[in-house]
Amino acid sequence: MSGNGGDRHRTVPSGRLSRLGQFGRLATGVAGGMMAEGARRIAGGERPRMRDMLLTPGNVSRLADRLSNLRGAAMKLGQMISMDAGDMLPPELAEIMARLRENAHHMPPAQMQRVLACEWGEDWRRHFRRFEPRPMAAASIGQVHRATTRDGRELAIKVQYPGVRESIDADVDNVATLLRISNLLPRELDIAPLLAAAKAQLAEEADYLREGEQMARFGALLADDEDVVVPTLDPDLTTRNILAMGFVEGQPIETLERESQERRDRAMRILIGIVLRELFEFRQMQTDPNFANYRYQPETGRIVLLDFGAARGVSAAVVEGYRELLRAGLAQDRDRIRAAAIAAGFMAPAVATRHRARVDHMIDVIVAEMHKPGPFDFGDRAFVSILREEGMAIAQDRASWHLPPADVLFVQRKISGTALLAARLKARVDVRTMADRIVGEGAPKP
């Protein structure tokens, strides 16, 4: 979740027709912008391409503003695409997604009052000595308020925007349509399984009773880790649309950028250790690596984990796929790595056949980085440009485009997001030793 960024609030469209109208106005505005840009380019002697006409600065603003006002699945998908695709996005689309991460409009007081009264009753204030009306954080499907109960407990109360759950399927379909008409995805690529998985996960995230159960489960799983804090659930005040939890002090994880190298390294060692335990020990993973889901306590050095809506089980097949991929990497066996990547669904066999030299070059670069002496330096991104260049060259062959299974994508999203945070903090972590300890050939069997 992001900070509220000042006193900005806009009513969240909650009805199906009002949300459809928002998408309709968005499509009309974008179409007008495309026509104007097309006319301008033709007058200048150019032959305009669909993508150039769509991704104009004016249309970028329209898309970002409308999707941020809709919140819900529309905004959540934008955030997910932004974090997953990283450097691979066209600059204009990357700007839209970055603005979706930063926008933090919240509900007007009257709309929030209606939501609270519906969930807790008209006399809901009887539960509290104090309830802060201004949210301390706002995000894609809810906003968070600080409160003190009558018996003195400090709570964080997450309130879901109205209409989010009911709009998930339509919002996902509408965003998919925008991606299609932008010609950013080839028509041959079957994204139906991914859309179905996105709808299912977003529906789970919109169920705060389920999130409360997941938060309690992770609290128990990580109870032995003194470096980690998980908020406690308040079940009496939690409903399907309101999540009540103990308030935990902490600073945004990005504030670690101002800390010493030692502190940054330690924080990322903790977070990478959690990812490894989630995947290989718990087989249960919180798959949303949004930076706002982590807080840092400078006094203790502990990491606070927030937002368990995207927590999900990981199948034995996915776990074993990652185990073999890591073992192959530790063994520096290029053929074994390639075979493991195909078996896990990361890469289509056709890609390895049609672009063998480029694939092997990417594998060699990753293996070389992985086996450099000393800790892995996440701040050294020189090799990323090589991977991007080879990846973009392979992507020119649209017939070889491939989507990994949704379960793999959710796990990879967490891994990639954790690596992005480590890069942001310029952390240095001995990942090789950590991985070898848990999945190496000599590691104990689970």
C-alpha positions, 0 to 999 in steps of 0.5 A: 500500500502507498501513503495517502499522498495528501488529502486526495479523495474521489468516490470509487465507482461501485456499480457495474454500470458506473464502472462500465461507463468509466471504461466507455469514457476511457475508450472514447477519450483514447479513441479521440486522442488516437485520431488526433495523433494519427491525423498529425502524423499523416499531415507530417508525411508519416504512416502512423502505427497503432501503438504510436497513436495509442501511447501518446502522452495524452492517452497515457494520462487518460489511462493512468487517471481512469484506472486509478479512479476505478481502483480494484482489479483494473489498478491491481493488474496495472501494478502487477504488470508494472512489477512483473515486466520491469525493464521489458515494458515500452517506456510509455506503458511503463509510465502508466503503470508507475503512475498507478503505483503512485496514485493514492486517491481514497474514499470520501468520508461519506462513502467510507461511513456507508461502508463501515455502517454496512459492515459494523452497524450504524453504531460502529463507533462504540467499538473505538475510543478513536478512529482516524478518519484520514487513511494512513495508506490507500491502495488498489482494493482498500485503504487503511485507518488507524484506530484505538479500541475501547480497551486501549488496543492499537489497530490498523483497519483495512476497509475495502472499496465498495464494488471491488469484488463484484467488478473483478471479472469485468475489470480484468476483461476490460484491461485485457481488451486495452492490451489487445487493442494496443497491439502490445500482445500478439493475437496468437498468444492465449492469455485466457488461462492467465486471465482466469487465474488473475480473476481467481486470485483477485477474488481471493484478495478481496475476501478479507476473512480469507486474508485474516486466516492467511495472516494468522497462518504466516504468523504461526509459520514465522513465529520462530523467526525473531527478525520478522513481525507479522500483525495479529488478527482481530477476528471480532472486528474482521468481516469479508470487507474489513480486516482488523489487525494489530497496528505495528510500527515501521518505516517504509522499506525504501528508507533503508536506502539511507542506511548502512550497507550492512543494514541493507544487506541484513534486511535483504538476507532476511527477505530472501530467506523468507522467500526460500522458506515459503517456497521450499519449506512452507510451500505457502507463499505471499505472492505480492512483492509490492514494496509497500507490503514491507516495513522496517523497524530501525530500532530492532532491525526487524522486517514487518510483513503486511498484506496476505491477500495474495498468499497461496499454496504452492504445488509440489510440481512447482516446488520441484521445478524450482528446486531442479532449476536452482540445482542445475544453476549451482552445478553450472550445467547449461544443458540441465538448466535449459531442460529444467526451464522448459520442464518448469514452463518458463520457456517453450521448447520451440524457443530453445530450438529456434533461438538456441544461441541466444538462450544459451548466452542468457544462461551463461550470463546468469550462471557467471553472475551467480558464481562470482566470488563473494556475495551477489551484488544486486546493485550491479545491473550491468548484466541486465542490459545483456539479458534484455537485449537477448530477450527482446531479440527473441521476442521479435519472433512473436510466434515463439511467445509463451506464457508460463503456467499461472502458478509459476508466474505467481511464484516468479512474481514474488522472486522477481519483486524481491530481486527488484527491492534488493537492487533498489537497496543495492544489497549484497547477499550470499544467495548462492550459499543460501540456495545451496543450503536449502536445495543443493545436491547435499541438502536434506530431502523435504 
